[in-house]
Amino acid sequence: MKTEGSKMENWEKIFSTRNYAEASIIQGLLTENEIPVQVLNKQDSSYINFGDIELYVPAHLKLTAQQLLEKALLN
């Protein structure tokens, strides 16, 4: 049986931002390309400027996801 802490073990962080809209756009891009994505919002609920929103993908898809993001950012 997996413990709560082991759910993210095979996931790699590929992006971090403080901008929720930016995180949502990137999440949508990955999802559209059939790459599973988990969003971890570490922002303080009282102070939006403190903490990041992190996006994670399965470790075996990290390179594909990074290439997709690089291509999207260049356009």
WOCOR-V459616 format. One record per pair of residues at least 4 apart in sequence whose ideal C-beta (glycine too) atoms are under 8 Angstrom apart, sorted by the first residue. I is the first residue (numbers start at 1). J is the second residue. Records with the same first field share a line. If there is no record, write none. Layout:
I = J ; J
This chain:
2 = 6 ; 7
8 = 38 ; 40 ; 56
10 = 58 ; 59 ; 60
11 = 38 ; 56 ; 57 ; 58 ; 59
12 = 56 ; 57 ; 58 ; 59 ; 62
13 = 54 ; 55 ; 56
14 = 55 ; 56 ; 57 ; 62 ; 65 ; 66 ; 69
15 = 23 ; 26 ; 54 ; 55 ; 69
16 = 52 ; 53 ; 54 ; 55
17 = 22 ; 23 ; 26 ; 52 ; 53
18 = 43 ; 48 ; 49 ; 51 ; 52 ; 53
19 = 23 ; 53
20 = 24 ; 41 ; 43 ; 53
21 = 25
22 = 26
23 = 27 ; 39 ; 53 ; 55
24 = 28
25 = 29
26 = 30 ; 55 ; 69
27 = 31 ; 37 ; 39 ; 55
28 = 32
29 = 33 ; 68 ; 69 ; 72
30 = 35 ; 36 ; 37 ; 55 ; 57 ; 65 ; 68
31 = 35 ; 36 ; 37
33 = 68
35 = 57 ; 58 ; 61 ; 64 ; 65 ; 68
36 = 57 ; 58 ; 61
37 = 55 ; 56 ; 57 ; 65
38 = 55 ; 56 ; 57
39 = 53 ; 54 ; 55 ; 56
40 = 53 ; 54 ; 55 ; 56
41 = 51 ; 53 ; 54
42 = 51 ; 52 ; 53 ; 54
43 = 47 ; 48 ; 50 ; 51 ; 52 ; 53
44 = 48 ; 50 ; 51
57 = 61 ; 62 ; 65
58 = 62
61 = 65
62 = 66
63 = 67
64 = 68
65 = 69
66 = 70
67 = 71
68 = 72
69 = 73
70 = 74
71 = 75
